[in-house]
Amino acid sequence: GRILMGVQNPDCDDAKRNLSTDFDPYDVRHSTVYLCLDNRHDYRGDYNMEPLITLYDIPDSYVAIHKCMNTSIEYDERIPTFGTHRPLWPRYGEYKYVPTQRWLHNAEHGAIIALYHPCANKDQVEQLKRIVKSCLYRHVITPSVLPSKDRPFALVAWGALLEFSVLQREVLEDFIREHALKGPEQTARDGQYDHLLLAPAEVVSTQDDAELCPKLQHRRRD
């Protein structure tokens, strides 16, 4: 049968052992995936570059496979929006880095994954974080070398991808409202993997995101 999600099993995935199969957060040699090693100028963004949305027609019968940490996972798409992933998913929030094989599980739960190239414009990166954090609790934010030079930012939902060169709040919010919470496994339960977690997600409307990207006057105030 399918490997159970969310169950910590040292023989399969306990979010502690064999992490280097995907990414070892404690091995400096693996840190290249979240460092800018190219010329930042090449990723500065272009206001004439249109945002690009790619939608995938996933059959209702499709069930993503869970694979243990002793097996590597590769993807056909440059930026996957569905597919095989790890049984334990990341806690929601902003990361120094979290690997694709982890965050894809969050997308299956209806989350929005915000990706930015490590060389992307820093002001734009901060804007991206603010917008996503103000839209929904179920988010994962991480640098990634998957976005392109032309469009160094991406939002991933289950079966849906938005790639963009410069931030436009309306474009991001429209995508989130349209494609968040559409994963086949609807749960707001927090994950078990939290290596390099910088800022745990905060509830925006409700724990299960009853209202996506609420208008400012409705946003929860603590």
N, C-alpha and C positions, 0 to 999 in steps of 0.2 A: 504494500500500500504506500500511499504518499507519506513522506517524512513529515511529522507533525510540525506545524509552525509554533514558534514561541516556547518550545520546550527545550531547556538547556540540557544537552546530552554531550558529555565529554568525548564519546565515540563518534559524534557527528559534528555538532556545532554547539559550543558553549560560549561563544563570543570571547574566548580567551586563548584557546589552543589553535595552532596551525593558521594563524591569521595571515602569515606571509603568502599563503596561496593567492590571496587577493591584494593585500597591502598590510605591511607590518608597521604599525604606528610608532614603534620603538626602535626601528632600524633606520638610521640616518640615510642609508642608501635608497630607501623607499621615498624619501621626502621630495625627490625631484618631481613627483606628480603634482605637488601643490606649490612649487616655486616657479617664478618667471625666469625661464632660461633663454627666452627669445628677446628680440627688440620690442619694447613696449609700444613703440611708434606704429608697429605693424598691426596692433590690436586696438588702435585708438577709437575706432568706430567711424561710421560714415552716415550722415543724415539722409543721404540719397539712397541708402541701401534699405529696401523694403523688408519688413518683418516677414518671416516665412513660417507658415503653419503646415505641418504634415500630420495627417490623420491616418490611422491604421484600422482596417476592418477586422476586428478580432471576433472569431465565431463565439457564439454563446457557450458552446460546448468546450471551449479551450480551457484547460487547467494548467497553470504554470507548474513546472517541476521544482521541487526543493532538492538541492544537492549539498552533500556534506563537504566539510572543509578539506577532505583529502582529494577532492576533484576540482580541477580548474573549470571556470565557466567563461566561455567566449561568446560574443554576440555578432550577428551579421550586420546590424545597423551600426553606424558610427555612434549615434546616441540612441540607445534602445529605449523603448517605451513599454515593452512587455517582454516576458521571457523567464527563463530559469533564473533562480536566485537562491540566496541562503535562507535557512529556516528562521533565523533570528534577525529581526529588523532593527534599524537604529532608533534610538529615542528621537523624538521630534526636536528640531532646533537647528542652530547654526554650528557648523563644524570647521575645524582647521582643514580637515579632509575626511571624507567617507567614501569608500569604493562603490562603484556601480553595482556590484553583485549584492550589496546591502540595500542601497536606497531603492532599487527596483521593487523590493518587497513593500516598501512604504507606498509606492505608486499603486500597487495592487490593492492597498487599503484605502485608496482615494486621495492620497497626499499629492501635494505639488512639490516637485524637486526643483530648486533653483540652482543652476550651474553657471559659473563664470570662469573664463579662462584666467589662469594666474597672472597673465600679462594685461588683462583688461584694465580700463581706466578706473582708478581707485574711487573717484567721486561717484562714478556710475555704479560701481559695486556697492557702495554704501546706500545709494538710492534703491537699488534692487533689494537689498536686505530689508530696508524700511518698508517698502511696498508689500513684500511677501509676508513679513511679520505682522503687518496691519490687516492682512486679508484673511488669514486662517491659522488655526493652531496646528493643523496637520501639515507641517512643512519641514523640509530638509534643505539646508543651504550649504553648498560646498564648492570650493574651486575644483576645476576639472580641465584636463587637456582635451576633452572631447569637442567642445565648441570650436568653430573655425575662426580664422583671422577676420573674415568678412563679417561674421556674426558671432562675436565672442561671448554672447550670453544665450542662455536657453532656459525655458521652463518645460518640465516634463510632467505629464499626467499619464495615467494608464491609457495607452493607445493614442496619445496626442502629444505633439511636440511643437513648441514655439521657439524659433531661433531669431535673434534680433541683434542689430548693430549698435543702436543707441536706445536708451530707455524712453518709453512713452507710457505714462501711468495707465492711460485708458486702454491701451493694447494689452498690457499685462493683466489688468483687472478683468477685462472682457474674457480673456483666455481662462483665467482662474474661475470666474463665475460659470463659464460654459463647460469646463472639463474637470474641475476638482470634484472629489467625492463620487467619481464614476467607476472606480475600481470594482472588480467582482467580489472582493471581500471587504464589506463595509464594517470597519471597526476603528474606533478612535483610541484603542488601547495603546499605551506607550510601549516602545521597544525595549530591548535588552542590551543592545550594543551601544556603547557610549564613549568609545575611545576617541580622543581629540574633540569631544563636544565642548564648544565654547560658550554657548548660551542656550539653555533648554527653552523650548517653545512655551509661550504663554497663551492662555485662552483669550480669544478675541471676542467672539459672541457667546458660544457655548462650547463645551468639550467636544461635541460632535459637529461643530461649525454650522449651526443652524442658519446663520447669515454670513455669506461670503463677502469679503471686502465691504463691511458696513460703512455707511457714511460717517464722517467724523463725529457728528453729534451723537451717534448711537454707540460709538465705541466704548467698550467697558472701561470704567475708571476705578482703580483700586485706591 
